[in-house]
Amino acid sequence: MNRVRMYINGNFVESGGKAWLPVYDPSTEEVIAEVPDSIAADVDLAVKAARAAFDQGAWPQTTPQDRGRLLFKLADVIRRQSAQLAELESRNTGKPIVEAEFDVTDTATCFEYYGGIATKIMGYVNPVPDNALSLSLREPVGVAGQIIPWNYPLLMAAWKLAPALAAGCTCVLKPAEQTPLTILELAGSFQEIGFPPGVINIVTGFGDTAGAPIVAHPDVDKVAFTGSAAVGKLILRSAADSIKRVALELGGKSPNIFFADSDFEAAVDGALFGVFINQGEVCSAGSRILVERSIYSKFVDAMVEKTRTIKLGPPLSRDTKMGPLVSKEQYERVRSYQEIGKGEARLVAGGGRLQSADRGYYVEPTIFADVNNNHRIAREEVFGPVAAVIPFEGETEAIRIANDTPYGLAAAVWSRDIFRALRVVKAVRAGIVWVNHMQPTYVEAPWGGYKQSGFGRELGPWGIEEYLETKQVHINLSEQPIGWY
């Protein structure tokens, strides 16, 4: 058995609790590795290492130029190891190898972007009405606790680590217990690249035994979390005890809105891509497909026809478009929603597991038509390949249905009428809105949601702002007594 140790203070170590967690290949249901099952004492060691590196080690003296160079070096390593990292990511998550290759490339791009932005952190001169110089300085927030999900493990690690390191923070990162392998593989390069011990620490384990101690630790200054709304609420309550800064990127139930004047073929492709990419295990998945009634029947029929061509299969096959779900737990969750949907709406495609697979967590791409927005499959985040198609009459109803959700992460609108498209963009309550596209994501643009989809933004210059404090400095230029007595 391949035992992969976690990374604390520049060393690969086992857990003080001596227990190990199995890591699975979801296409075969076989154990491919084991990682430490961390306990609170392990987290404490990691936080102390990060605290010492921030307060007393070499990191505070590292210039922005040198921090940027380290991130560029890390990007180079990722590009050199891209084939190995993509295969490992594909085996561990179940995502198709072609998608994993894109993710690894995006990971390198993210580190490169923040490598460049490390030297662009600007202060400000405040125009005060005295003979004084007033400055606003930007400084790193300190020790960042970062908890990432299992759907894009290496890329989500980059989204958290890159801006924090560029800002000058030190990090304690917890990958999801299901998918820790790629970031641990990359950790083997940290010391060789030149990151001082304690700057990056990676602890593995469950949320309640490894994640919760990160959030509660008094020496953690900021927590960044991507995951479910339910866990996000727990994190927010725990962080309140020590008034930590918190950034939450939570769930979604994104509307993908199609008007009758949209390009029909492109729209159908966009509907399927929006909900079935990465097996539907995407926080921004366009799982509520809103279709104008005049094209509704034709649109549903076209979706069903094209869904039949989606190839499910082994994630390492280059022909595969959908692989298995990440875990048995997620498989059972999605299967339960397939059954819930059968009692709520009209099943037109899929609805079960892949019958030709004798093992692996494969489920069929599933489409329910004639869905009411009050149905559970329209309101609850499935996080799997289950589409809820909802008819609407006109722009006003489309906006009403789109906004009738506790979430507000993403949305898309498809129309050749640019005026209508922009009206909908302004009316929809979501942090990301695409027009005539679904799911494009760029490191240069902000990512985050409204309502119960969380707060704070990742990526772009907004991402590094999450890891910076602002300090006011006042310099008296007159050298005169204050004269208050």
C-alpha positions as CSV (number, residue, x, y, z in Angstrom):
1,M,0.0,0.0,0.0
2,N,1.3,3.4,-1.0
3,R,1.3,5.6,2.2
4,V,1.5,9.3,1.4
5,R,2.5,11.4,4.4
6,M,1.3,15.0,5.0
7,Y,3.6,18.0,4.9
8,I,4.3,20.1,8.0
9,N,7.2,22.5,8.5
10,G,9.1,21.3,5.4
11,N,8.9,17.6,6.2
12,F,6.6,14.8,5.3
13,V,5.2,13.3,8.5
14,E,2.7,10.8,9.9
15,S,-0.2,11.7,12.2
16,G,0.4,11.7,15.9
17,G,-2.7,9.6,16.1
18,K,-0.9,6.9,13.9
19,A,-4.2,6.3,12.0
20,W,-4.4,6.2,8.2
21,L,-7.3,7.0,5.8
22,P,-7.9,5.0,2.5
23,V,-7.9,6.9,-0.7
24,Y,-10.0,5.4,-3.6
25,D,-10.0,5.1,-7.3
26,P,-13.7,5.7,-7.9
27,S,-13.7,4.0,-11.2
28,T,-12.7,0.7,-9.7
29,E,-13.6,1.2,-6.0
30,E,-10.1,0.1,-5.1
31,V,-7.8,1.7,-2.5
32,I,-4.9,3.4,-4.3
33,A,-3.2,5.1,-1.3
34,E,-3.5,5.9,2.3
35,V,-2.9,9.3,4.0
36,P,-2.7,10.3,7.7
37,D,-5.9,10.7,9.6
38,S,-5.0,14.0,11.3
39,I,-5.9,14.9,14.9
40,A,-6.0,18.3,16.6
41,A,-2.4,17.9,17.7
42,D,-1.2,17.6,14.1
43,V,-3.1,20.7,13.2
44,D,-1.5,22.5,16.1
45,L,2.0,21.6,14.9
46,A,1.1,22.9,11.4
47,V,-0.3,26.1,12.7
48,K,2.7,26.7,15.0
49,A,5.0,26.1,12.0
50,A,3.1,28.6,9.9
51,R,3.0,31.1,12.8
52,A,6.8,30.8,13.4
53,A,7.5,31.2,9.7
54,F,5.3,34.3,9.5
55,D,6.6,35.9,12.7
56,Q,10.2,34.9,13.0
57,G,11.4,32.9,10.0
58,A,12.8,33.9,6.6
59,W,9.4,34.6,5.1
60,P,8.8,38.1,6.5
61,Q,12.1,39.2,4.9
62,T,11.2,37.7,1.5
63,T,10.6,40.5,-1.0
64,P,7.5,40.6,-3.2
65,Q,9.9,40.0,-6.1
66,D,11.2,36.8,-4.5
67,R,7.8,35.6,-3.6
68,G,6.7,36.1,-7.2
69,R,9.8,34.2,-8.4
70,L,8.9,31.2,-6.2
71,L,5.4,31.1,-7.6
72,F,6.8,31.1,-11.1
73,K,9.1,28.3,-10.2
74,L,6.2,26.3,-8.8
75,A,4.3,26.9,-12.1
76,D,7.3,25.5,-14.0
77,V,7.3,22.4,-11.9
78,I,3.6,21.9,-12.5
79,R,4.0,22.2,-16.2
80,R,7.0,19.8,-16.2
81,Q,5.0,17.3,-14.2
82,S,1.7,17.9,-15.9
83,A,1.2,14.4,-17.4
84,Q,1.9,12.7,-14.0
85,L,-0.3,15.2,-12.1
86,A,-3.2,14.9,-14.5
87,E,-3.2,11.1,-14.4
88,L,-3.1,11.1,-10.6
89,E,-5.9,13.7,-10.5
90,S,-8.0,11.7,-12.9
91,R,-7.5,8.4,-11.0
92,N,-8.3,10.0,-7.6
93,T,-11.3,12.1,-8.6
94,G,-12.8,10.0,-11.5
95,K,-12.8,13.0,-13.8
96,P,-11.9,12.4,-17.5
97,I,-8.2,12.7,-18.2
98,V,-8.8,15.4,-20.8
99,E,-10.5,17.6,-18.2
100,A,-7.8,16.8,-15.6
101,E,-5.2,18.0,-18.1
102,F,-7.0,21.3,-18.5
103,D,-7.2,21.6,-14.7
104,V,-3.4,21.1,-14.3
105,T,-2.7,23.8,-17.0
106,D,-5.1,26.2,-15.2
107,T,-3.3,25.4,-11.9
108,A,0.1,26.5,-13.4
109,T,-1.6,29.6,-14.9
110,C,-3.0,30.5,-11.5
111,F,0.5,30.4,-9.8
112,E,1.9,32.4,-12.7
113,Y,-0.7,35.1,-12.4
114,Y,-0.2,35.6,-8.7
115,G,3.6,35.4,-9.3
116,G,3.2,38.5,-11.4
117,I,0.7,40.3,-9.1
118,A,3.0,39.8,-6.0
119,T,4.8,43.0,-7.0
120,K,1.6,45.0,-7.8
121,I,0.3,45.3,-4.2
122,M,-0.1,49.1,-3.9
123,G,-0.5,51.3,-0.9
124,Y,-2.1,54.8,-1.0
125,V,-1.3,58.4,0.0
126,N,-4.2,59.9,1.9
127,P,-4.8,63.6,1.2
128,V,-5.3,64.8,4.9
129,P,-5.9,68.5,5.8
130,D,-2.7,68.8,8.0
131,N,1.0,69.3,7.5
132,A,1.4,65.6,7.6
133,L,1.9,62.6,5.4
134,S,-0.8,60.0,5.7
135,L,-0.2,56.6,4.2
136,S,-2.3,53.4,3.7
137,L,-0.1,50.3,3.7
138,R,-1.1,46.8,2.6
139,E,0.3,44.0,4.7
140,P,-0.3,40.2,4.8
141,V,-3.1,39.1,7.1
142,G,-0.9,36.4,8.7
143,V,-1.6,32.7,8.9
144,A,-4.2,31.5,6.5
145,G,-6.2,28.3,7.2
146,Q,-7.5,26.9,3.9
147,I,-10.0,24.1,3.4
148,I,-10.7,22.9,-0.2
149,P,-13.2,20.6,-1.8
150,W,-12.8,17.3,-3.7
151,N,-14.1,18.3,-7.2
152,Y,-11.0,20.3,-8.4
153,P,-8.4,19.4,-5.8
154,L,-5.2,20.7,-7.4
155,L,-6.8,23.8,-8.9
156,M,-8.7,24.7,-5.7
157,A,-5.4,24.4,-3.8
158,A,-3.9,26.9,-6.3
159,W,-6.8,29.3,-5.9
160,K,-6.1,29.4,-2.2
161,L,-2.4,29.1,-2.0
162,A,-1.3,31.4,-4.8
163,P,-2.9,34.7,-3.7
164,A,-2.0,34.0,0.0
165,L,1.6,33.3,-0.8
166,A,1.8,36.3,-3.1
167,A,0.5,38.5,-0.3
168,G,3.1,37.2,2.1
169,C,0.9,35.0,4.2
170,T,1.8,31.5,5.5
171,C,-0.7,28.7,5.0
172,V,-2.2,25.6,6.5
173,L,-4.1,23.8,3.8
174,K,-6.5,20.9,4.3
175,P,-7.5,19.0,1.1
176,A,-10.6,17.0,1.0
177,E,-10.1,13.6,2.6
178,Q,-11.3,11.9,-0.7
179,T,-8.8,13.7,-3.0
180,P,-5.5,14.7,-1.3
181,L,-3.0,13.0,-3.6
182,T,-2.1,15.7,-6.2
183,I,-1.3,18.5,-3.8
184,L,0.8,16.1,-1.7
185,E,2.6,15.1,-4.8
186,L,3.3,18.7,-5.6
187,A,4.5,19.3,-2.0
188,G,7.6,17.3,-2.8
189,S,8.8,20.3,-4.8
190,F,8.2,23.0,-2.2
191,Q,11.6,22.8,-0.4
192,E,13.5,22.3,-3.6
193,I,12.0,25.4,-5.1
194,G,13.0,27.4,-2.1
195,F,9.9,27.8,0.1
196,P,11.1,28.1,3.7
197,P,9.9,25.5,6.2
198,G,6.5,26.3,7.6
199,V,5.3,28.6,4.8
200,I,3.1,25.9,3.3
201,N,1.7,23.1,5.5
202,I,-0.7,20.4,4.3
203,V,-2.8,18.4,6.8
204,T,-5.0,15.5,5.7
205,G,-8.1,14.1,7.3
206,F,-11.8,14.7,8.0
207,G,-13.5,18.0,8.4
208,D,-14.4,17.5,12.1
209,T,-11.0,16.3,13.2
210,A,-8.7,18.3,10.9
211,G,-10.7,21.1,9.4
212,A,-12.5,22.2,12.5
213,P,-9.3,22.6,14.5
214,I,-7.9,24.9,11.8
215,V,-10.9,27.1,12.0
216,A,-10.9,27.2,15.8
217,H,-7.1,27.7,16.3
218,P,-6.3,31.0,17.9
219,D,-3.2,31.5,15.8
220,V,-5.0,31.3,12.5
221,D,-5.8,34.8,11.3
222,K,-8.0,34.0,8.3
223,V,-10.0,31.1,7.0
224,A,-10.9,30.4,3.4
225,F,-13.3,27.6,2.6
226,T,-14.9,26.2,-0.5
227,G,-17.6,23.6,0.0
228,S,-21.2,23.2,1.1
229,A,-23.4,25.9,2.6
230,A,-24.1,23.7,5.6
231,V,-20.4,23.4,6.5
232,G,-19.8,27.1,5.7
233,K,-22.3,28.1,8.3
234,L,-20.5,25.9,10.9
235,I,-17.2,27.6,10.0
236,L,-18.6,31.0,10.3
237,R,-19.9,30.3,13.8
238,S,-16.6,28.8,14.9
239,A,-14.5,31.6,13.5
240,A,-16.6,34.2,15.3
241,D,-15.1,33.1,18.6
242,S,-11.7,34.7,17.7
243,I,-13.1,37.2,15.1
244,K,-11.2,35.6,12.2
245,R,-11.5,36.9,8.7
246,V,-13.5,34.4,6.7
247,A,-14.1,33.9,2.9
248,L,-16.7,31.4,1.9
249,E,-17.3,30.0,-1.6
250,L,-20.3,27.7,-1.1
251,G,-23.0,25.9,-3.0
252,G,-25.1,26.9,-6.0
253,K,-28.2,26.1,-7.9
254,S,-27.4,28.1,-11.0
255,P,-30.0,29.0,-13.6
256,N,-29.1,28.5,-17.2
257,I,-31.7,30.6,-19.1
258,F,-32.6,30.0,-22.7
259,F,-34.7,32.5,-24.7
260,A,-36.3,31.5,-28.0
261,D,-34.0,33.7,-30.1
262,S,-30.8,32.0,-28.9
263,D,-28.6,30.0,-31.3
264,F,-30.4,26.7,-30.9
265,E,-27.5,24.3,-31.4
266,A,-25.1,26.3,-29.3
267,A,-27.7,26.6,-26.6
268,V,-28.4,22.9,-26.4
269,D,-24.7,22.2,-26.2
270,G,-24.4,24.9,-23.5
271,A,-27.2,23.4,-21.5
272,L,-25.6,19.9,-21.5
273,F,-22.0,21.2,-20.9
274,G,-23.3,23.4,-18.0
275,V,-24.7,20.6,-16.0
276,F,-22.7,17.5,-17.1
277,I,-19.1,18.8,-17.1
278,N,-17.0,17.1,-14.4
279,Q,-19.9,14.7,-13.9
280,G,-22.0,17.6,-12.6
281,E,-19.7,17.9,-9.6
282,V,-19.4,21.6,-10.0
283,C,-20.5,24.3,-7.6
284,S,-21.6,26.6,-10.5
285,A,-23.3,23.8,-12.5
286,G,-26.3,25.1,-14.5
287,S,-28.5,22.5,-13.0
288,R,-31.7,24.6,-13.4
289,I,-32.3,24.8,-17.1
290,L,-34.9,27.5,-17.8
291,V,-36.3,27.3,-21.4
292,E,-38.8,29.7,-23.0
293,R,-42.0,27.8,-23.6
294,S,-42.2,28.5,-27.4
295,I,-39.0,26.3,-27.9
296,Y,-39.4,24.1,-24.8
297,S,-40.5,20.8,-26.3
298,K,-38.0,21.0,-29.2
299,F,-35.2,22.0,-26.7
300,V,-35.9,19.1,-24.4
301,D,-36.0,16.6,-27.3
302,A,-32.7,17.9,-28.6
303,M,-31.1,17.7,-25.1
304,V,-32.3,14.1,-24.8
305,E,-30.9,13.1,-28.2
306,K,-27.5,14.6,-27.6
307,T,-27.3,13.1,-24.1
308,R,-27.4,9.7,-25.7
309,T,-24.0,10.5,-27.3
310,I,-22.2,11.3,-24.0
311,K,-19.7,8.5,-23.4
312,L,-19.4,7.3,-19.8
313,G,-16.3,5.3,-19.1
314,P,-12.9,4.9,-17.5
315,P,-11.5,8.3,-16.6
316,L,-8.1,7.6,-18.2
317,S,-9.7,6.9,-21.6
318,R,-9.4,9.9,-23.9
319,D,-12.9,9.2,-25.4
320,T,-14.6,9.5,-22.0
321,K,-16.8,12.5,-21.5
322,M,-18.1,11.5,-18.0
323,G,-16.3,9.4,-15.5
324,P,-17.5,8.0,-12.1
325,L,-18.6,10.2,-9.2
326,V,-15.9,10.8,-6.6
327,S,-17.0,8.5,-3.8
328,K,-19.5,6.0,-2.7
329,E,-21.1,8.7,-0.4
330,Q,-21.5,11.0,-3.4
331,Y,-22.8,8.2,-5.6
332,E,-25.5,7.3,-3.1
333,R,-26.4,11.0,-2.7
334,V,-26.9,11.5,-6.5
335,R,-28.8,8.2,-6.8
336,S,-31.2,9.4,-4.1
337,Y,-31.9,12.6,-6.0
338,Q,-32.5,10.6,-9.1
339,E,-35.3,8.7,-7.2
340,I,-36.6,12.0,-5.7
341,G,-36.9,13.4,-9.2
342,K,-38.9,10.5,-10.4
343,G,-41.5,11.3,-7.9
344,E,-41.6,15.0,-8.8
345,A,-41.2,15.5,-12.5
346,R,-41.0,13.7,-15.9
347,L,-37.8,11.6,-16.4
348,V,-36.7,12.0,-20.0
349,A,-33.1,10.8,-19.9
350,G,-31.0,8.6,-17.6
351,G,-32.2,8.1,-14.1
352,G,-30.0,5.3,-12.9
353,R,-26.5,3.9,-12.7
354,L,-24.5,2.9,-15.7
355,Q,-25.7,-0.7,-16.3
356,S,-22.7,-1.8,-18.3
357,A,-20.3,-1.0,-15.4
358,D,-19.9,-3.8,-12.9
359,R,-17.9,-1.6,-10.6
360,G,-17.2,2.1,-10.1
361,Y,-19.5,4.9,-9.0
362,Y,-21.0,5.6,-12.4
363,V,-24.4,7.3,-12.8
364,E,-26.2,8.2,-16.0
365,P,-26.5,11.8,-17.2
366,T,-30.1,12.5,-16.0
367,I,-32.7,15.0,-17.3
368,F,-36.0,15.8,-15.7
369,A,-38.5,17.8,-17.6
370,D,-41.6,19.8,-16.5
371,V,-39.9,20.6,-13.2
372,N,-41.5,23.1,-10.9
373,N,-39.0,25.5,-9.2
374,N,-40.4,24.4,-5.8
375,H,-39.4,20.8,-6.4
376,R,-36.5,19.5,-4.4
377,I,-34.5,18.8,-7.5
378,A,-34.8,22.5,-8.4
379,R,-34.0,23.8,-4.9
380,E,-31.3,21.5,-3.4
381,E,-27.8,21.2,-4.7
382,V,-27.4,17.7,-6.1
383,F,-23.7,18.1,-7.1
384,G,-24.1,15.4,-9.8
385,P,-25.3,15.0,-13.4
386,V,-29.0,15.7,-12.7
387,A,-30.7,18.5,-14.8
388,A,-34.0,20.1,-13.9
389,V,-35.6,21.7,-17.0
390,I,-38.2,24.4,-16.2
391,P,-40.4,26.2,-18.7
392,F,-41.0,29.9,-18.5
393,E,-43.1,32.6,-20.3
394,G,-41.2,35.7,-21.1
395,E,-38.4,37.7,-19.5
396,T,-40.1,38.7,-16.3
397,E,-40.9,35.1,-15.3
398,A,-37.4,33.9,-16.2
399,I,-35.9,36.4,-13.9
400,R,-38.4,35.6,-11.1
401,I,-37.6,31.8,-11.3
402,A,-33.8,32.4,-11.6
403,N,-33.8,34.5,-8.4
404,D,-36.1,32.2,-6.5
405,T,-33.3,30.3,-4.8
406,P,-31.3,30.6,-1.6
407,Y,-28.1,30.5,-3.7
408,G,-26.5,33.1,-6.0
409,L,-23.2,31.8,-7.3
410,A,-23.6,31.8,-11.1
411,A,-26.1,32.1,-13.9
412,A,-26.2,32.2,-17.7
413,V,-28.5,33.8,-20.2
414,W,-28.7,32.8,-23.9
415,S,-30.2,35.3,-26.4
416,R,-29.3,37.2,-29.6
417,D,-31.0,40.3,-28.2
418,I,-28.2,42.0,-26.4
419,F,-30.5,44.5,-24.7
420,R,-32.6,41.7,-23.2
421,A,-29.4,39.8,-22.2
422,L,-28.0,42.8,-20.4
423,R,-31.3,43.4,-18.6
424,V,-31.3,39.9,-17.3
425,V,-27.6,40.2,-16.3
426,K,-28.5,43.2,-14.2
427,A,-31.6,41.6,-12.7
428,V,-30.1,38.2,-11.7
429,R,-28.7,38.0,-8.2
430,A,-25.5,36.0,-8.8
431,G,-21.8,36.7,-8.5
432,I,-21.0,35.4,-12.0
433,V,-23.3,35.8,-15.0
434,W,-22.3,34.4,-18.5
435,V,-24.0,35.5,-21.7
436,N,-24.2,32.9,-24.5
437,H,-21.7,30.6,-22.7
438,M,-21.6,28.4,-19.6
439,Q,-18.7,27.8,-17.2
440,P,-15.8,29.8,-18.6
441,T,-13.5,30.6,-15.7
442,Y,-10.4,32.8,-15.9
443,V,-7.8,33.6,-13.2
444,E,-8.0,37.3,-14.1
445,A,-11.8,37.6,-13.2
446,P,-13.5,37.5,-9.8
447,W,-15.2,34.3,-8.6
448,G,-17.7,34.2,-5.7
449,G,-21.4,34.4,-5.0
450,Y,-24.3,36.2,-3.5
451,K,-26.7,35.1,-0.7
452,Q,-26.0,31.6,0.7
453,S,-23.4,31.0,-2.0
454,G,-21.0,32.8,0.4
455,F,-19.0,36.0,0.4
456,G,-15.5,37.2,-0.5
457,R,-14.0,36.7,-3.9
458,E,-11.3,34.5,-5.4
459,L,-9.1,35.1,-8.5
460,G,-7.9,38.3,-10.1
461,P,-6.8,41.2,-7.9
462,W,-9.8,40.5,-5.7
463,G,-8.3,37.2,-4.7
464,I,-5.2,38.7,-3.2
465,E,-7.3,41.4,-1.4
466,E,-8.7,38.6,0.8
467,Y,-5.2,38.0,2.2
468,L,-4.2,41.7,2.9
469,E,-4.7,44.0,5.8
470,T,-4.7,47.8,5.6
471,K,-2.6,49.9,8.0
472,Q,-2.9,53.7,8.3
473,V,0.4,55.5,9.0
474,H,0.4,59.2,10.0
475,I,3.6,61.2,9.9
476,N,3.6,64.7,11.4
477,L,5.7,67.0,9.3
478,S,5.4,70.2,11.3
479,E,7.2,69.0,14.5
480,Q,5.0,71.3,16.5
481,P,3.4,70.3,19.9
482,I,-0.1,69.1,19.7
483,G,-1.2,71.9,21.9
484,W,-4.3,70.5,23.6
485,Y,-3.4,71.7,27.1
